Amino acid sequence: MRNRPLRRALALVALALLTLPAAPAVAAAEPAYPFRDPRLGLSARVGDLLGRLTLDEKIGLLHQYQPAVPRLGIAMFKTGTEALHGVAWSNDVDAGGAVVTARGTAFPQAVGLASTWDPALLRRVGAAVGDEARGYHARDPRVFGLNLWAPVVNPLRDPRWGRNEEGYSEDPLLTGAIATAYGRGLEGDDPAHLRTAPTLKHYAAYNNEAGRDVTSATVPQRVLNEYERPAFRIPLRADAATGVMASYNLINGRPATVDPDLGGLVRQWAPRPLFNVSDAGAPGNLIRSQGYFATQPEADAAVLRAGLDSFTVDDGNGGPTVAAVKEALARGLLTEAEVNTAAGHALSIRFRLGEFDPDGGPYASIGPDVIDSPAHRALARETAGKATVLLKNSRGALPLRPGGTVAVVGPLAGTLYTDWYGGELPYAVTAVDGIRERAASVTTSDGADRIALKDTATGRYVIATGTTDADAVTATGAAAGPAAQFDLVDWGQGVATLRNVATGRFLGYNWGPLLTRDERPSGWFVQQQFKVEPQADGSVVLHYAGYETQESWFGANTYVTVGADGKLALGSATAAGAAHFSREVIGSGVAQAVAAARGADAAVVVVGSNPFINGREAHDRTTTALSESQHRLVEAVLAANPRTTVVLQTSYPDSIAWEQEHVPAILWTTHAGAETGHAVADVLFGAVNPAGRVPQTWPRSDDQLPADLLDYDIISSGQTYLYSRQKPLYAFGHGLSYTSFRYSPLRTSTAGGTVSVRLEVTNTGARAGDEVVQLYSHQRSSRVRQPVKQLRAFQRVSLAPGATTTVTLRFALADLAHWDVTRGRWALETSAHDLLAGASSADIRQRATLRVRGETVPARDLTRTTRAESFDAYRGALLVDESKARGTAVSGGWIAFEDARLGPAFTARVAKETAGSGTVEVRLGSPSGRLLGTATVAGAGDRYAYATTTARLAPVRGRHDVYLVLGAGVRLATFRAG
């Protein structure tokens, strides 16, 4: 979700306090109502409490901030605390008006958690995060609620997605398994009570940030059922989540906020009632950016009827939501029964959390002492170590020997970053810190150029004058002393940060003169980003590159000017009107890094990303390339010291083909929390034998990715390891070890609908280590295009040197079914399946064959009513909403129905909003093949005004591939040709 950024940036969220009680209000004497009796069943307790609430009180439960009901002794309840990899900030303010941020245990980013491939470990991590959420709740229940908005389970379809760091994997099974483990840890082990109530984000088909509230993901039925939905279905069926958050985007033309799946399929997957929530501001988008409804009462009624139970909107002010819902009731758009249903869902998790139990339930005794406890710090270090992936290790470059001299250089060598959904680090162990504990001596350099900027008009240097909002940066310096010196770090795409040497703070903007106020790049707008742009006269200009620089926030001026008082401000829309500066290099970052590396026993170059700059919420990456300056740093250090290891610290895959070819050893870690440096050193020096595996494919270059980030059809476009036939840089599941493993032949059996594959794995090396045994399958024959291979099961095992263990991998035979678009159901075909066991999707060690006796998908019979969305192939066609409530139609382009029978007449249910007539052509063999007939569609001025159109078809015999070519603006819902 996204909080209200401008209010947060200006600290005006304190106004929300005016709508909230100063503290949870509870009646002095609580009567013994039945709803407070834990011996009663959940539905009876919910029903009793609902029956005691007034309509207004029930409507109040539909907002994120559920107000107290003092007469019943019910406290205020807030939904939504961020907890992706530890308790993070809360979109709230404390009693003093300050935005509240957690400083608890910081675990690796979510994609790093998945790189452990270790569900048992992730359940422990989830339990620790859940305990700390309880601890924060005990400290301040108004700010830190127990309904957690985590985990994110959107499959990582494209590594350019700005929120890649928040998800787990490109594979739905791995995503589902990790989410299930983490969610169970968050929930706890009590059968009737919850430690916390996790919410899966974001349903569904959400993998782009640019225009995310107005772009529609076209997701054909196979992709939706086989790829997008399973990541949610798996943890929900396992009872590892208590609800879902709807995403911002549109899915096949309909806003996800009113997706009928929320009240249908999603609830069918779960064994208990779910509490589903909107993303922040999304209900308002329905009448604003999306323009889907004319009024908020219409929109809010549709939200509730679709299956959402809670409105995350208007910060802490539930008044507008209450008013809109009451008007919807008055207008007959909504019934009180529907309000009761949503309010009951809201109450259900509160009961399970123990709120209405006399003793608060089994988790009520957890207090703030658990926050960042020694045990949790140890778990964070263990997790960061197990998440680290050894991408390359040639000629025994790693592990390093303890002692000796080590040069540790690079922009991430001596600093750690958190991310938008991470809390403040309670402490920081950097790579330099961790390596220093194991090496005899360490030399270091961040590799940044130290520069001074002199105003060419006045000859005065740009200087920092302090660290508060009152201390403007000015071009008034007479000399290039520390106050005039800035360390410049290039993060790629020309975007750099400038850290002042005297203050240690970053050059930034805050709606006025430039400042050096901030300790690091952060905030919603990330106002510490600049481009230092060379000019034809040899000077440079500063171009502000903070996020959301559109005129609605900043006006047209994004170039830096110098005022008459010497203050730097954003004063020009172009470089021509900007202040020109000469750039003086005080010290070369590359030269300093080379000097540190030359002569050292080993060099470690720590490069990568800044989570607030290189792609994040609301901002996608435009490339997978490492920044050019960081690449040059690696080249220079390697030339100076051939015993160089690259530690890549990023939130996603990077296309580091040159480094893979030339650098002896490469480690990958995400921004892995406060213990990152210990974990990196543990792996570098062999105290931990790496066994992390990449949870998504690493491309060699951007050329291996789709041209359009909005192409969600992984099947037709050949995306992810499932359908791509390209050779990647690192295959899905790749990761090396300091030891080696041997796999025995596979033994397979099938019983009770479960396929079991057994094999022995032997550690054939001299070190103890973990192996992640991965089982894939491939269907040899099918009516449809099948994945190249697909993960079916995996297990991480630990083995001493020379030891052997038996690994049994199981999966349901039904998992081999595909979504049959011809009949709208799952189909398990008769076919032989290759079973492939190995150390990655590209490192297959053993094979077996599984012969499945299923069914043969019959030929299509187009003489029956057929949904247009059930096509086999398409081009230029969009999937759109058939109505605002439900259903999917097809608009424009062509759609194909393969191996189909058809008759002499064509009848279709069609709509056309624009004026004039359109057509639906029926052709054989191709979009330009033999024309059998043409149906005419009249413009009706309403995209949802469907009418029936018919056409005679030329006679044909047998079965054919039938193509329907739709004219511009034509919407086709159903048809039959017979």
C-alpha angles and dihedrals in degrees: 000000000000123000122217097286105194094047089047091048091051095040090239093131085095086084088072088071089071089070096047133072115254089240136000105289116225127174117252093237120030116208117221097256117178091243088068093058109100090196090073121084121261096251092049092050093047091047093050093051093045089053090056096050124089119234091255091052091050092049088051089061089065095072126081089247104054107199124231121262101210096182089064096037092248118151129216112274126203123200122212129044115172113239111156095139102353133342108305136183123320120224089236143081132240126238089279093054096253121137107252121234126178122234099195133127111319114213125187118288114276094261087053091051088056092049087069089067083205116126093177090057092046091054088057090048091050091051091052092049090046091052091050091049087055089048093053090045090054088052096048118358093179093061104031113048126189095234100094123202097218155146113038108215103175105133112250095242096162125024091216091071107119092225096050089122091063097057133068114224149338087243119081094211095052090043091051094046094050092044091050092051095046092044093050089051091051091048098046130218103280109115095217104029138057128224086201134343111243122205122204115230134241123000107225160359091338117153107128133073103187106093090349094161095050105033120093123217109222102213118174118217097260093051092046094049101035101037117014103038101043093067087063097034095056099059093037093054088048090055088239097133136042099211148334135254116226116235127239098241133083119252114211090340099313124100110251088228088073099033108143089218087078092069095029126034095015093056092043090060094057125077092211136040113286129218107214122193138193124240116253112292093353096124088058091049088064091072099028123038094010096038089203096140131028098224138025094241089057091047095046092048090052091048092055094042090051092056110268117130104188135049115217098196143114093027108253095345110103093172098097092048092049091049093048094048092048090051090048088054092048091050093049093245090122137024129224088240089061090050089050091052094053093043089050090054090051091051094045095073091043089057091047090050088060095244095137097040115106091239096036093248131277095304098048094097094063107113139184092277090083092064111111090346121177090253091054092048089053090049090050090053092047091049094048090051094048090047094055113107123209101215097177137005117171129178092004093292090156144085099047119220115250113253123026128095121301128186111212111191141159139079093287098041096096104023140059128210131204122202140233093278096038126094125236110286108251088209136347131231105187128196089260090052094049096045092046089062091060105032127075090229137357131206118193146187131169090220092232123141113241108219142172125212119215121193104237091208096058105015089235125134126238106248138181114236100187146318106268134085088259093059106085121195109243140188093230104105118127095199140024096254124147092285089058096046124095131185107224120208119187112214096181136268087062092292115136140171124223117210116193114232096214098048101025087224130122126252107249149153129244108175094290139035117356116269143191095220107119127086092207141354107285146125130080095289096036091217095188096081123109140163116221099211121195117227131209093255092058095258127112135227128208115238115192109230102180115142124273095023093163117132093257088073108024108015116232097304116101100141122092121247133180117235127215088263090054094250118143115230141153100271110144137058093208140037089246092068096040128104113264120224134189110230113223117191109219093178135000113236093204092050091051092048091048091050090051092048099043109096096007118128088238139359126217117195113197110199135152142097142333107228092216094052113028099062127317139148111336092010127079125199116253095202141020092217123120112244112276094237092051090050090051089050091055091048093051096046092047090051089052096044122019089195091077128143122192117216107198113201109188142135094233144011118304125200098238098160094147092051091048090054098044113022115084097220135016129187125189125205131161121228086292104187135251093327095053094113094050091049093049092049092045090057097039092054096039100248085123120037104219117240104157116131128206109255093206138033118272110217122219089226142342087272089077091061127078115272089234121053087203093065100111096169100101092176101057093036096044098236130169125011088292095072108007118106094187122111106247129204090246121008124227108280095021120151135133135222139206088241135044135240136208124209123210123218115284125258113201133191137168125210134155093000093305125115115212123195118189129190140154120242119200128193101226096179136082097252134070111247150154125254124197105215110204127195120201133176136205126195110221100202132024145146088245139040108281128201118274084236135335132206111247103169142348140187133192111217132184120219135182117223109291093006124134128205133183113238120199116194118190136186136165116265086225089064087075091065122105130209107267106215092191092067103017096241143090117283127194105201128207104255147121115262125203111225110207124191121188152120094275139355087272098038103067114174104176137020138197136171126240116194113206122199104205133127140301113238105238123233116274117265106206091179084082123071107279129191111236091222090064092078123140096218138005145174131193090003123124127208108229139176113279089202134349090258104046148329135070128244134182126243128195130333121058135297128198133212112196130215093003138162118222139176139213101283135057121207122178140177104225143164135193123187100188124076122265131040129295135190144227112208122200112210138171128232100355142010088270096037130115111325111231098177147326128231119201123225121199122215108247102179091241125084090208097048099104122191135177120255128183140193137180115244127214110249118266133173131218128002126323144169103261122205125198113200112199123205121231112291095009116136118201119194105167138351144171131204107203 
